């Protein structure tokens, strides 16, 4: 993991992802792939990619996540970023998807985690897209939201499919509420 100092903003760390992927026709690019993934409906559209991204990370305590499917959603060079406290300061942490999977496996062994998208804004230019995805995290399926935030997701369209290239998020706090433009519930 690489740690970078952040300047002037505070962020709340939670789980999201990006990194190694598999090509559209099942060729091995990074990690193991049985050829079952990617599913065409997962990668043909931005909507399918975002839906699959939330599905693979969500589940009950002890429930094994489908990391093979998750690998297939990401470009082989993708990265995942979050912020955490290091020596009393907020620092940017980057990791590969494999590192994220290990961190998530440890967390979900004892903690249910259900993340859903509640609002999305997309901008596309050529082969790249930027997605602002407002999320809610629940610790009980269909229960109340335990936390909320915004995922900033960068995508690439290549080989007739979409890939996640990078993913970074900021959790909502009292001092940093989600703006109305990103909150369809306000």
Backbone as a ProteinNet text record, in pm:
[ID]
protein_1_A
[PRIMARY]
XXXXXXXXXXXXXXXXXXXXXXXXXXXXXXXXXXXXXXXXXXXXXXXXXXXXXXXXXXXXXXXXXXXXXXXXXXXXXXXXXXXXXXXXXXXXXXXXXXXXXXXXXXXXXXXXXXXXXXXXXXXXXXXXXXXXXXXXXXXXXXXXXXXXXXXXXXXXXXXXXXXXXXXXXXXXXXXXXXXXXXXXXX
[TERTIARY]
82.7	0	86.9	43.9	113	27.4	88	13.9	56.2	-40.8	-15.3	-85	-20.5	-80.5	-190.9	-302.4	-410.7	-397.2	-456.7	-446.7	-585.5	-609.6	-724.5	-861	-881.4	-1014.5	-1010.5	-1121	-1129.3	-1221.9	-1188.9	-1265.4	-1293.6	-1401.7	-1438.8	-1412.7	-1334.4	-1296.2	-1401.7	-1429.5	-1517	-1471.5	-1540.4	-1492.6	-1547.8	-1460.8	-1490	-1379	-1375.1	-1275.5	-1233.5	-1117.2	-1067.5	-937.4	-898.9	-767.4	-773.1	-713.6	-689.3	-816.1	-815.7	-936.7	-913.3	-1021.1	-1021.3	-1085.4	-1035.7	-1088	-1228.6	-1292.2	-1431.5	-1456	-1360.8	-1381.8	-1323.3	-1300.7	-1257.5	-1107.5	-1028.8	-885.2	-829.7	-729.6	-668.2	-582.7	-609.3	-528.9	-459.5	-526.7	-469.2	-556.8	-503.9	-584.9	-645.6	-706.6	-765	-903.7	-938.7	-1069	-1107.7	-1226.3	-1273.5	-1334.1	-1348.8	-1413.9	-1561.1	-1614.5	-1754.5	-1775.9	-1674.1	-1683	-1587.5	-1618.8	-1728.3	-1861.3	-1966.1	-2100.2	-2124.3	-2178	-2199.7	-2284.9	-2389.4	-2475.4	-2402.4	-2292.6	-2214.1	-2128.2	-2080.5	-1979.2	-2020.7	-2138.1	-2181.1	-2222.4	-2271.1	-2317.5	-2264.8	-2264.3	-2225.5	-2324.3	-2451.4	-2552.3	-2526	-2496	-2466.8	-2342.5	-2239.8	-2115.2	-2135.8	-2209.7	-2233.5	-2320.4	-2422.8	-2509	-2427.2	-2344.4	-2261	-2161.8	-2107.2	-2009.7	-2069.5	-2191.2	-2257.3	-2298.7	-2339.6	-2380.4	-2265	-2146.3	-2036.8	-1983	-1993.9	-1938.8	-2039.1	-2165.2	-2271	-2300.2	-2334.4	-2373.2	-2370.6	-2416.3	-2424	-2288.8	-2285.1	-2163.7	-2121.5	-1995.6	-1943.8	-1973.7	-2054.8	-2090.1	-1974	-1927.8	-1815.5	-1857.9	-1778.7	-1805.7	-1752.9	-1811.9	-1774.9	-1662.5	-1539.9	-1426.4	-1389.7	-1420.7	-1395	-1477.7	-1602.1	-1687.2	-1633.9	-1593.5	-1540.3	-1415.1	-1323.6	-1203.7	-1239.7	-1346.5	-1383.5	-1438.4	-1473	-1527.5	-1418.3	-1296.5	-1188.5	-1082	-1026.6	-911.1	-790.9	-699.8	-585.1	-496.8	-501.3	-418.2	-497.3	-618.5	-704.5	-654.2	-692.3	-657.5	-779.5	-771.2	-875.3	-813.8	-887.1	-837.2	-937.8	-885.5	-968.4	-880.8	-944.4	-871.7	-878.7	-768.2	-768	-678.6	-700.1	-617.8	-483.7	-377.1	-241.2	-170.9	-132.8	-65.2	-145.6	-278.6	-365.2	-397.8	-353.3	-383.7	-452.6	-540.8	-608.9	-511	-492.8	-399.3	-469.7	-431.9	-485.5	-411.2	-485.8	-428.6	-471.3	-376.2	-411.8	-378.8	-458.4	-435.1	-486.6	-439.1	-488	-621.5	-687.4	-812.9	-789.4	-680.1	-649	-631.8	-565.6	-550.4	-685.6	-770.3	-904.3	-984.1	-975.3	-1047.6	-1005.2	-876.4	-827.8	-881.3	-880.6	-933.5	-1082.9	-1156.3	-1300.7	-1333.5	-1260.2	-1284.3	-1273	-1173.2	-1155.5	-1274.2	-1321	-1432.2	-1563.3	-1594.6	-1725.8	-1732	-1621.4	-1624.8	-1719.7	-1729.1	-1813.8	-1915.4	-1910.3	-1997.2	-2075	-2208	-2284.1	-2254.8	-2260.5	-2230.8	-2313.6	-2407.1	-2494.4	-2484.5	-2432.7	-2418.8	-2506.6	-2582.6	-2670.8	-2649.7	-2671.2	-2662.1	-2798.1	-2796.5	-2922.3	-2930.8	-2820	-2820	-2695.2	-2706.9	-2591	-2590.8	-2473.1	-2449.8	-2333.4	-2349.9	-2248.7	-2212.7	-2083.6	-2033.2	-1943.4	-1968	-1892.1	-1825.5	-1700.2	-1627.7	-1541.5	-1571	-1494.7	-1504	-1389.1	-1383.4	-1378.5	-1389.4	-1382.6	-1512.5	-1538	-1657.6	-1622.2	-1691.7	-1679.1	-1817.2	-1823.9	-1950.2	-1942.6	-2038.2	-2059.7	-2173	-2144.2	-2242.5	-2264.4	-2379.9	-2413.4	-2458.8	-2403.9	-2433.6	-2484.9	-2551.7	-2589.6	-2540	-2485.6	-2438.7	-2531.1	-2572.4	-2657.3	-2584.2	-2604.8	-2544.9	-2646.5	-2771.9	-2880.4	-2947.9	-2964.9	-3027.7	-3163.8	-3187.4	-3311.3	-3333	-3229.6	-3237.5	-3209.2	-3200.4	-3171.2	-3026.2	-3001.8	-2866.5	-2778.4	-2663.2	-2567	-2472.7	-2446.5	-2363.8	-2392.4	-2352.2	-2373.1	-2248.5	-2236.1	-2123.2	-2133.7	-2024.9	-2020.2	-1897.7	-1918.6	-1809.7	-1781.4	-1655.4	-1610.6	-1542	-1602.4	-1556.2	-1517.2	-1396.7	-1349.9	-1354.9	-1412.2	-1433.8	-1365.8	-1337.8	-1278.5	-1359	-1390.1	-1454.7	-1347.9	-1322.3	-1217.2	-1259	-1226.7	-1261.6	-1411.6	-1491.2	-1636.9	-1697.1	-1640.1	-1691.7	-1641.1	-1703.8	-1661.4	-1576.3	-1474.4	-1387.8	-1386.8	-1377.8	-1346.3	-1194.9	-1152.8	-1011	-965.7	-1050.1	-1019.2	-1147.8	-1138.4	-1254.5	-1205.9	-1266.8	-1233.8	-1364.5	-1370	-1495.1	-1469.7	-1576.8	-1578.2	-1709.7	-1702	-1821.4	-1878.6	-2007.9	-2077.4	-2049.9	-2032.1	-2019.1	-2107.7	-2126	-2204.7	-2141.3	-2009.1	-1937.8	-1930.2	-1958.5	-1948.9	-2068.5	-2188.9	-2307.8	-2306.1	-2375.2	-2386.7	-2463.3	-2409	-2478.8	-2612.2	-2707	-2839.8	-2829.6	-2735.5	-2722.5	-2688.5	-2631.7	-2596.8	-2691.1	-2796.8	-2885.3	-3028.8	-3075.5	-3211.4	-3315.6	-3275	-3369.9	-3399.8	-3330.8	-3354.4	-3454.3
-118	0	124	223.3	350.5	449.4	530.3	628.5	766.4	851.1	987.7	1081.9	1192.2	1289.1	1365	1386.5	1465.5	1608.3	1699.5	1840.5	1896.4	1947.2	2030.6	1965.3	1841.5	1781.2	1656.4	1627.8	1502.9	1407.8	1284.2	1181.2	1066	994.3	877.1	752.8	659.8	541.7	433.3	369.8	252.4	174.3	67.4	-21.3	11.1	14.5	19.7	-52.7	-46.9	-129.7	-87.1	-143.9	-141.3	-219.6	-265.8	-322.2	-423.7	-539.7	-634.4	-688.8	-710	-755	-867.2	-902.3	-1010.1	-955.7	-991.5	-942.4	-992.1	-930	-955.7	-1099.8	-1165	-1301.2	-1405	-1366.8	-1461	-1485.6	-1408.5	-1431	-1386.2	-1457.8	-1425.8	-1300.4	-1197.1	-1075.7	-1056.3	-1089.3	-1074.2	-1153	-1252.9	-1337.3	-1453	-1543.4	-1662	-1631.8	-1697.3	-1681.2	-1813.2	-1857.9	-1985.1	-1966.6	-1843.7	-1817.6	-1785	-1800.2	-1767.7	-1615.9	-1543.4	-1397.5	-1332.8	-1213.2	-1128.3	-1167.9	-1139.3	-1153.6	-1034	-1058.7	-950.1	-838.6	-874.9	-771.5	-688.1	-738.9	-663.5	-555.2	-578.1	-489	-418	-448	-388.2	-242.5	-206.3	-70	-20.4	111	169.4	126.4	123.7	81.1	-61.5	-152.6	-290.6	-302.7	-224	-227.7	-177.8	-69.9	-15.8	-110.7	-167.5	-262.9	-382.8	-438.9	-553.4	-517	-397.3	-353.2	-353.6	-304.9	-305	-446.5	-528.2	-665.4	-748.1	-739.2	-827.6	-796.3	-673.9	-638.7	-662.7	-676.5	-687.2	-831.6	-850.9	-983.2	-992.8	-1105.8	-1128.9	-1159.6	-1157.8	-1191.7	-1334.3	-1353	-1484.7	-1531.5	-1458	-1495.6	-1463.3	-1563.3	-1543.1	-1453.2	-1351.7	-1261.5	-1324.2	-1286.4	-1341.3	-1256.2	-1282.3	-1201.7	-1229.9	-1347.9	-1374.9	-1279.3	-1262.2	-1167.5	-1026	-990.2	-856.8	-830.7	-928.6	-913.3	-879.1	-940.6	-922.3	-782.8	-707.2	-572.7	-466.8	-502.1	-404.3	-419.5	-306.4	-304.6	-361.8	-424.3	-489	-390.5	-261.4	-161.4	-73.3	-111.3	-27.2	-20.4	87.6	107	146.4	122.6	152.6	247.1	350.7	450	474.2	496.4	541.6	621.2	686.5	767.8	702.1	710.8	658.9	746.1	735.9	811.8	742.3	817.2	768.7	876	839.2	933.6	1062.1	1047.8	1163.1	1247.5	1206.9	1282.5	1191.8	1252.9	1177.8	1158.5	1032.7	999.3	917.4	940.5	863.9	732	623.6	490.2	433.7	377.3	310.5	162.8	81.8	-61.5	-125.3	-246.3	-324.4	-388	-441.7	-511	-634.5	-705.5	-823	-782.6	-670.2	-621.7	-583.8	-520.4	-485.8	-610.7	-714.6	-839	-897.3	-897.1	-948.1	-868.7	-736.2	-649.3	-674.6	-686.1	-706.8	-844.1	-946.8	-1081.2	-1081.8	-1011.1	-1005.2	-933.3	-824	-747.1	-826	-886.1	-950.6	-1088.3	-1137.4	-1264.3	-1255.3	-1136.6	-1118	-1005.8	-929.9	-813.4	-818.9	-811.3	-800.7	-665.3	-659.3	-535.4	-534.2	-441.1	-426.9	-282.9	-263.4	-128.7	-115.3	-6.4	18.7	160.3	174.2	305	373.8	500.4	575.3	692.5	726.2	833.8	818.3	856.8	847	962.5	1019.3	1117.3	1068	1071.5	1017.1	1122.2	1133.6	1216.5	1127.7	1129.2	1045.8	1134.5	1104.7	1171.1	1066.1	1038.8	938.5	802.5	745.5	612.7	617	736.5	744.4	799.5	759.8	807.5	831.9	929	954.8	937.2	857.9	829.9	881.3	965.9	1004.7	916.5	828.6	731.1	746.6	800.5	815.9	680.4	640.7	509.5	517.1	409.9	386.8	248.4	239.1	111.7	68.8	-56.8	-115.2	-232.5	-250.1	-361.9	-472.6	-446	-543.7	-532	-644.2	-638.7	-571.3	-473.3	-394.7	-315.4	-300.7	-222.7	-75.5	3.1	145.4	167.2	278.7	311.2	341.5	274.8	298.3	412	428.8	538.9	561.8	680.2	720.2	790.9	799.9	871.3	874.1	918.6	926.8	853.9	765.9	700.6	779.8	805.7	866.7	755.9	718.8	601.3	643.2	606	635.7	506.3	518	401.6	419.9	307.1	304.3	208.6	251.1	161.8	113.6	-16.5	-77.1	-219.8	-268.7	-406.2	-431.3	-331.4	-344.3	-373	-309.9	-327	-215.3	-199.6	-102.2	-169.5	-97.8	-140.7	-33.2	-72.7	20.3	41.2	168.3	202.5	246.2	324.7	364.8	396.5	387.7	408.1	473.7	586.9	656.9	703.8	710.5	753.3	846.9	916.9	1000.5	975.9	943.6	921.1	1052	1052.7	1170.8	1186	1309.5	1343.1	1463.3	1496.2	1614.8	1740.7	1745.3	1861.3	1859.2	1745.3	1729.6	1649.2	1712	1640.9	1626.1	1523.9	1503.6	1621.2	1686.1	1799.5	1753.8	1845.3	1815.7	1760.7	1808.1	1762.5	1614.1	1555.9	1415.2	1331.4	1394.2	1325.6	1332.4	1226.3	1223.4	1215.9	1192.5	1179	1312.4	1416.2	1548.4	1626.4
0	0	0	-73.4	-75.1	1.2	82.4	159.7	115.1	81.6	38.9	136	168.5	258.8	186.2	250.5	193.4	242.3	168.3	202.7	226.1	350.1	380.6	390.4	355.3	359.8	445.6	508.7	584.1	511.1	519.4	451	545.4	521.7	601.5	518	570.5	492.9	499.4	390.4	379.9	258.3	226.9	123.3	-13.9	-114.3	-256.4	-328.3	-458.4	-520.7	-659.6	-702.7	-839	-847.6	-962.5	-994.3	-1106.1	-1089.1	-1196.9	-1258.9	-1391.2	-1459.6	-1557.1	-1625.9	-1724.3	-1850.7	-1966.1	-2092.7	-2122.2	-2219.8	-2250.3	-2294.7	-2355.1	-2402.1	-2307.9	-2181.6	-2080.1	-2077	-2156.7	-2152.6	-2018.1	-1970.5	-1842.1	-1858.5	-1777	-1779.8	-1646	-1538.3	-1405.3	-1310.5	-1245.7	-1159.1	-1236.8	-1166.6	-1229.4	-1284.6	-1394.1	-1455	-1521.2	-1491.3	-1547.8	-1686.3	-1731.8	-1858.9	-1841.9	-1720.3	-1694.1	-1693.7	-1655.4	-1644.2	-1742	-1789.2	-1744.9	-1808	-1734.8	-1790.2	-1882.5	-1998.8	-2095.4	-2035	-1958.1	-1900.9	-1794.8	-1739.6	-1641.5	-1705.6	-1827.3	-1884.5	-2012.9	-2066.6	-2192.8	-2177.3	-2057.5	-2032.8	-1897.5	-1881.4	-1753.2	-1645.5	-1677.4	-1581.2	-1533	-1625.5	-1588.4	-1502.3	-1535.2	-1459	-1316.2	-1300.6	-1166.1	-1084	-1145.5	-1074.6	-1025.8	-1113.8	-1076.5	-966.8	-971.6	-870.9	-731.3	-718.3	-587.2	-546	-641.4	-609.2	-553.4	-613.9	-573.1	-434.1	-390.6	-258.9	-146.1	-178.9	-77.8	-39.1	89.2	136.3	287.3	338.2	481.9	544.6	676.5	751.1	717.4	685.4	653.2	512.3	438.1	300.8	207.1	132.4	41.4	-74.4	-101.6	-213.2	-342.2	-455.1	-584.9	-645.3	-598.2	-643	-788.2	-839.6	-981	-1067.7	-1032.7	-1105.5	-1087.9	-966.1	-939.7	-1023.4	-1029.8	-1112.7	-1256.8	-1307.6	-1448.1	-1477.2	-1374.7	-1393.3	-1407.1	-1369.2	-1356.9	-1465	-1504.9	-1594.6	-1519.9	-1591	-1526.4	-1449.9	-1480.7	-1412.9	-1316.8	-1286.1	-1202	-1058	-989.9	-849.5	-768.6	-641	-543.2	-440.6	-401.7	-307	-195.2	-76.3	34.7	129.5	225.2	322.5	459	533.9	670.2	756.8	887	981	999	978.7	1001.6	1085	1205.1	1295.1	1312.7	1324.3	1349.1	1227.5	1110	988.3	887.5	805.4	700	585.8	544.6	437.6	331.4	208.2	96.2	87	80	67.7	-67.6	-140.5	-265.7	-252.1	-319.4	-315.7	-443.1	-465.7	-578.9	-540.1	-638.5	-611.8	-524.7	-546.9	-464.4	-318.1	-292.5	-154.7	-95.9	-177.2	-131.1	-95.9	-179.3	-152.2	-18.1	11.3	139.2	256.5	244.7	349.7	369.1	259.6	265.9	324.3	283.6	338.2	490.1	543.5	688.9	754.5	693.4	749.5	745.2	629.6	613.7	677.5	730.4	802.6	921.3	982	1100.6	1086.8	977.2	962.1	831.2	837.3	712.2	647.1	516.3	443.7	316.3	309.6	192.8	145.1	24.8	-28.6	-151.7	-156.6	-269.8	-322.3	-450.7	-514.9	-504.4	-463.3	-451	-548.5	-612.4	-711.7	-798.2	-926.9	-1016.4	-1114.3	-1135.1	-1241	-1324.4	-1457.5	-1548	-1652.3	-1680.3	-1789.5	-1875.3	-2007.6	-2099.9	-2203.8	-2232.4	-2340.2	-2408.8	-2535.6	-2609.1	-2541.4	-2507.1	-2446.6	-2294.3	-2235.5	-2089.9	-2032.8	-1908.1	-1838	-1692.1	-1633.9	-1490.8	-1429.1	-1322.4	-1254.7	-1112	-1074.6	-934.4	-885.4	-792.2	-745.8	-595.1	-558.6	-416.7	-363.6	-249.4	-194.6	-51.1	-12.1	127.4	165.8	286	339.6	451.9	446.1	550.6	613.6	742.6	813.6	837.4	796.9	797.4	661.3	591.1	459.3	470	384.8	382.7	511.4	593.5	716.4	690	797	780.8	735.7	667.6	623.2	744.3	752.2	860.1	823.8	695	647.3	499.7	456.1	316.3	266.4	137.4	79.8	-70.6	-133.6	-279.4	-329.6	-426.9	-498.4	-624.6	-650.5	-775.2	-853.4	-967.3	-1040.5	-1182.5	-1223	-1357	-1438.7	-1559.5	-1645.1	-1780.4	-1845.4	-1978.1	-2064.7	-2187.9	-2283.5	-2380	-2375.4	-2456.7	-2486.8	-2606.1	-2645.1	-2635.4	-2673.9	-2676.3	-2539.2	-2433.5	-2297.8	-2208.7	-2092.7	-1992.5	-1886.1	-1838.2	-1728.3	-1620.3	-1494.6	-1387	-1391.4	-1397	-1398.1	-1259.4	-1191.2	-1053.6	-980.2	-847.4	-761.7	-633.9	-598.7	-474.9	-413.3	-281.7	-220.6	-104.2	-71.1	48.9	120.2	245.5	325.4	376	392.5	444.4	593.8	637.7	779.3	807.4	935.8	971.8	912.6	910.2	855.9	703.5	644	499	447.1	448.8	401.2	249	202.1	57.5	-2.9	-104.9	-168	-229.4	-234.9	-291.5	-434.1	-510.8	-650	-659	-552.1	-550.6	-464.9	-415.3	-320.7	-368.4	-432.8	-486.9	-377.1	-253.2	-141.1	-74.2	-113	-52.2	-131.3
[MASK]
++++++++++++++++++++++++++++++++++++++++++++++++++++++++++++++++++++++++++++++++++++++++++++++++++++++++++++++++++++++++++++++++++++++++++++++++++++++++++++++++++++++++++++++++++++++++++

